[in-house]
C-alpha cells in the first residue's frame, strides 16, 4: 500500500475512466470518480475504462507524481469522442470536487465550442484550479488548450518523458506514456495526450508551491 502525504494534490483526469487493476495503476491513489453522459448529466457510476486511453493517461500521471491522487471523470464511453456539453459538465464536476489540477488529454478543434469551454475554464481558474490540456492537433488550435486561462501543452518527440521544454513561452513535453516492457514505444499508445499527462504529472510533482508558478499571470496577480 502507498504511503500518502497528509495533504496530497488532487488531479481530475477527464478521459475514458481507469482500470484500477492494471499493473501500471496504483489503485490506492484513485479517488471515487464520476461518469458524464453526452447530455452533460453526471453520476457516481462505473468509471472502469473500456478503451484503455484513460488508464494509460492516469498511469503516466501517477508515474510522474507518485504522491498525487487521481479522480477519474469518464466522458468517453464506447469511443474516444464526446460532446462539448459533456466536457463543460466534466470541468464543472471537477471544480465541485475541489481538485487542484484538471488533466484534459483531449480537445476540440471546433471554434464554435470555444466560448462555452472558455467560460468553464474561467470557473476553474476562479476556484484556483489549473487546467492542463492539448494546445493543438498537428498545428490546428484545440479548445480549451489554446485558451489563455489554460496551460496548453505541445508535443516534442525529442523531449525526455521526465522533462519539459519551453520555447517562445510555450510548453512542450514528450508524447510517450509509461513504457510497456518488450513493446517498442511507437507500438504503444502515444501522442499529444501523453504530452499533456506527463506535464500534469511533472507540475503535480512540484507540489502546491510549484503548481502556483504555472497558473496564468492574471490568476497569480489576483492571488497575490
C-alpha positions as CSV (number, residue, x, y, z in Angstrom):
1,X,0.0,0.0,0.0
2,X,1.2,3.5,-0.8
3,X,2.1,5.9,1.9
4,X,0.0,9.0,1.1
5,X,1.2,12.5,2.2
6,X,-1.1,14.4,4.6
7,X,-2.5,16.8,2.0
8,X,-1.9,15.3,-1.5
9,X,-2.7,17.2,-4.7
10,X,-5.9,16.0,-6.3
11,X,-5.9,15.7,-10.1
12,X,-9.1,15.2,-12.1
13,X,-8.4,13.1,-15.2
14,X,-11.2,13.7,-17.7
15,X,-11.0,10.8,-20.1
16,X,-12.3,7.3,-20.6
17,X,-12.1,6.3,-16.9
18,X,-9.4,4.0,-15.4
19,X,-8.9,0.3,-15.0
20,X,-7.8,0.0,-11.3
21,X,-6.4,-3.5,-11.7
22,X,-4.0,-2.5,-14.4
23,X,-0.4,-3.2,-13.3
24,X,0.6,0.4,-14.1
25,X,-2.1,1.8,-11.8
26,X,-1.8,2.4,-8.1
27,X,-5.4,1.9,-7.1
28,X,-4.8,3.3,-3.6
29,X,-4.2,6.7,-5.2
30,X,-7.5,6.7,-7.1
31,X,-10.5,8.7,-5.8
32,X,-14.1,7.7,-6.4
33,X,-15.0,9.2,-9.7
34,X,-17.9,10.3,-11.9
35,X,-19.4,9.4,-15.3
36,X,-20.6,12.2,-17.5
37,X,-23.2,11.4,-20.2
38,X,-23.2,13.1,-23.6
39,X,-26.1,15.4,-22.5
40,X,-24.0,16.6,-19.5
41,X,-25.7,14.6,-16.8
42,X,-23.4,13.1,-14.2
43,X,-23.5,10.2,-11.8
44,X,-21.3,8.3,-9.5
45,X,-21.4,5.4,-11.8
46,X,-18.9,2.8,-13.0
47,X,-15.7,4.7,-14.1
48,X,-14.0,1.5,-15.4
49,X,-12.0,2.1,-18.6
50,X,-13.2,0.2,-21.6
51,X,-11.0,1.9,-24.1
52,X,-7.5,2.0,-22.4
53,X,-6.8,5.6,-23.1
54,X,-7.7,6.9,-19.6
55,X,-5.8,4.2,-17.9
56,X,-2.6,5.0,-19.9
57,X,-3.1,8.7,-19.2
58,X,-3.6,8.1,-15.5
59,X,-0.6,5.8,-15.3
60,X,1.6,8.4,-16.9
61,X,0.4,11.0,-14.3
62,X,0.9,8.6,-11.4
63,X,4.4,7.7,-12.6
64,X,5.4,11.4,-12.7
65,X,3.6,12.4,-9.5
66,X,3.8,9.5,-7.0
67,X,2.2,11.4,-4.2
68,X,-0.9,12.8,-6.1
69,X,-4.4,11.4,-6.0
70,X,-6.3,11.0,-9.3
71,X,-10.1,11.4,-9.7
72,X,-11.4,9.8,-12.9
73,X,-14.2,11.6,-14.7
74,X,-15.3,9.4,-17.6
75,X,-16.6,11.3,-20.7
76,X,-15.5,8.7,-23.3
77,X,-17.8,5.7,-23.3
78,X,-17.7,3.5,-26.4
79,X,-15.2,5.6,-28.4
80,X,-12.8,8.4,-27.9
81,X,-15.3,11.1,-28.7
82,X,-17.8,13.1,-26.6
83,X,-19.8,16.3,-26.7
84,X,-18.8,19.9,-25.7
85,X,-21.7,19.8,-23.2
86,X,-20.2,16.7,-21.6
87,X,-16.8,18.3,-21.4
88,X,-18.1,21.5,-19.8
89,X,-20.0,19.4,-17.3
90,X,-16.9,17.4,-16.5
91,X,-14.9,20.5,-15.9
92,X,-17.6,21.8,-13.6
93,X,-17.8,18.5,-11.8
94,X,-14.0,18.6,-11.2
95,X,-14.4,22.2,-9.8
96,X,-17.2,21.0,-7.5
97,X,-14.9,18.1,-6.3
98,X,-12.3,20.7,-5.3
99,X,-9.4,19.2,-7.2
100,X,-6.1,21.1,-7.7
101,X,-5.4,20.2,-11.3
102,X,-7.5,19.1,-14.3
103,X,-5.9,16.9,-16.9
104,X,-7.5,17.1,-20.4
105,X,-5.6,14.8,-22.7
106,X,-8.2,15.8,-25.4
107,X,-9.7,18.8,-27.0
108,X,-11.9,20.0,-29.9
109,X,-10.8,21.9,-33.0
110,X,-14.3,23.3,-33.5
111,X,-14.1,27.0,-32.5
112,X,-17.9,27.0,-32.1
113,X,-17.3,25.4,-28.7
114,X,-14.7,27.9,-27.6
115,X,-17.0,30.2,-25.8
116,X,-18.6,27.6,-23.6
117,X,-15.2,25.9,-22.8
118,X,-13.7,29.3,-22.0
119,X,-16.5,30.0,-19.5
120,X,-15.9,26.6,-17.9
121,X,-12.1,27.3,-17.8
122,X,-12.8,30.6,-16.2
123,X,-14.8,29.0,-13.5
124,X,-12.0,26.5,-12.8
125,X,-9.4,29.3,-12.7
126,X,-11.6,31.3,-10.3
127,X,-11.5,28.3,-8.0
128,X,-7.7,28.2,-8.1
129,X,-7.7,25.1,-10.4
130,X,-5.1,24.8,-13.2
131,X,-6.3,23.1,-16.4
132,X,-3.6,21.3,-18.4
133,X,-4.8,20.5,-21.9
134,X,-3.6,19.8,-25.5
135,X,-2.8,23.1,-27.2
136,X,-3.2,21.9,-30.8
137,X,-3.7,18.9,-33.0
138,X,-1.0,18.9,-35.7
139,X,-0.9,22.7,-35.8
140,X,-4.7,23.3,-35.5
141,X,-5.6,25.0,-32.2
142,X,-7.6,22.9,-29.7
143,X,-10.1,24.1,-27.2
144,X,-9.8,24.6,-24.3
145,X,-6.0,24.1,-24.6
146,X,-5.3,27.1,-26.8
147,X,-7.2,29.5,-24.4
148,X,-5.2,31.9,-22.2
149,X,-6.7,30.6,-18.9
150,X,-5.5,27.1,-19.7
151,X,-1.9,25.7,-19.7
152,X,-1.7,24.3,-23.3
153,X,0.9,21.7,-23.9
154,X,2.5,20.8,-27.3
155,X,4.2,17.7,-28.5
156,X,8.0,17.3,-28.6
157,X,9.1,13.7,-29.5
158,X,12.8,14.5,-28.6
159,X,11.9,15.6,-25.1
160,X,12.6,13.0,-22.3
161,X,9.5,11.8,-20.5
162,X,10.5,13.2,-17.2
163,X,11.3,16.7,-18.5
164,X,9.6,19.5,-20.5
165,X,10.8,22.3,-22.8
166,X,9.8,26.0,-23.1
167,X,10.0,27.7,-26.5
168,X,8.8,31.2,-27.1
169,X,6.7,31.0,-24.0
170,X,5.0,27.7,-25.0
171,X,5.3,24.4,-23.1
172,X,6.2,21.1,-24.8
173,X,6.5,17.6,-23.4
174,X,7.1,14.0,-24.5
175,X,4.3,12.2,-26.3
176,X,5.2,8.8,-24.9
177,X,3.4,7.2,-22.0
178,X,4.8,4.9,-19.3
179,X,6.7,2.2,-21.3
180,X,5.5,-1.3,-21.6
181,X,8.3,-3.9,-21.2
182,X,9.0,-5.6,-24.5
183,X,7.0,-3.2,-26.6
184,X,8.5,-0.6,-28.9
185,X,7.4,3.0,-27.9
186,X,5.9,3.6,-31.3
187,X,3.7,0.5,-31.0
188,X,2.3,1.7,-27.6
189,X,-0.3,4.5,-27.3
190,X,1.4,7.8,-28.0
191,X,0.7,11.4,-29.0
192,X,-0.2,14.8,-27.5
193,X,-2.5,13.1,-25.0
194,X,0.6,11.9,-23.2
195,X,2.5,15.2,-23.5
196,X,-0.4,16.6,-21.5
197,X,-0.4,13.8,-19.0
198,X,3.4,13.9,-18.5
199,X,3.2,17.7,-18.0
200,X,0.4,17.4,-15.5
201,X,2.4,14.9,-13.5
202,X,5.5,17.0,-13.5
203,X,3.6,20.0,-12.3
204,X,1.9,17.9,-9.5
205,X,5.3,16.6,-8.5
206,X,6.4,20.2,-7.7
207,X,3.6,20.4,-5.1
208,X,1.3,23.3,-4.5
209,X,4.1,25.9,-4.5
210,X,5.3,24.6,-7.8
211,X,1.8,24.5,-9.3
212,X,1.2,28.1,-8.4
213,X,4.1,29.1,-10.7
214,X,2.2,27.6,-13.7
215,X,-1.1,29.5,-13.1
216,X,-1.9,32.1,-15.7
217,X,-0.5,35.5,-15.0
218,X,-3.8,37.1,-14.2
219,X,-4.6,34.4,-11.6
220,X,-1.2,34.9,-9.9
221,X,-1.7,38.6,-9.7
222,X,-5.2,38.2,-8.2
223,X,-3.9,35.6,-5.7
224,X,-1.1,37.9,-4.7
